[in-house]
Amino acid sequence: MQRRLTILLLATMLAGLQYRLWGPDGFIRTRQMRMQLTERLAENARLHSRNSTLKAEVDDLKAGGPAIEARARYMLGMIKPGETFYLVVDQEHD
């Protein structure tokens, strides 16, 4: 009788440990969280790079001069007096 009780107790303990390993907060969940962490770190690095680029652009625009002129020419199609504007259209070959 005591032997059965010991085996039952050990089996219950083993089941409890297995539940903790494979249960809701166990091995599989930990693996998923690590994968999400890796994805988030990559996304953060990408956004950090983008933010650095945008900050440099803002700093250039705050400094004025050539950066503002280049942006106006590109975004608004502005030309200086005396310049001639040419629009080159690519024709697709069928």
CORDAKA-V111323 format. One record per residue. OMEGA is omega in whole degrees, 0 to 359 (* if undefined). BURIAL is I if it has 9 or more other C-alpha atoms within 8 Angstrom, else O. Layout:
BEGIN
((OMEGA | BURIAL) (OMEGA | BURIAL))
END
This chain:
BEGIN
((180 | O) (179 | O) (178 | O) (179 | O) (178 | O) (179 | O) (178 | O) (179 | O) (179 | O) (179 | O) (178 | O) (178 | O) (179 | O) (178 | O) (178 | O) (178 | O) (178 | O) (178 | I) (179 | I) (180 | I) (186 | I) (184 | I) (186 | I) (180 | O) (186 | I) (187 | I) (183 | I) (179 | O) (178 | I) (179 | I) (178 | O) (180 | O) (177 | O) (178 | O) (177 | O) (179 | O) (178 | O) (178 | O) (181 | O) (178 | O) (177 | O) (179 | O) (178 | O) (179 | O) (179 | O) (181 | O) (178 | O) (178 | O) (179 | O) (179 | O) (178 | O) (178 | O) (180 | O) (178 | O) (178 | O) (179 | O) (178 | O) (178 | O) (178 | O) (181 | I) (177 | I) (179 | O) (176 | O) (176 | O) (188 | O) (182 | O) (179 | I) (179 | I) (181 | O) (180 | O) (179 | I) (179 | I) (184 | I) (187 | O) (187 | O) (179 | O) (183 | O) (176 | O) (180 | O) (175 | O) (179 | O) (177 | O) (177 | O) (181 | O) (176 | O) (176 | O) (181 | O) (182 | O) (175 | O) (176 | O) (179 | O) (178 | O) (181 | O) (* | O))
END
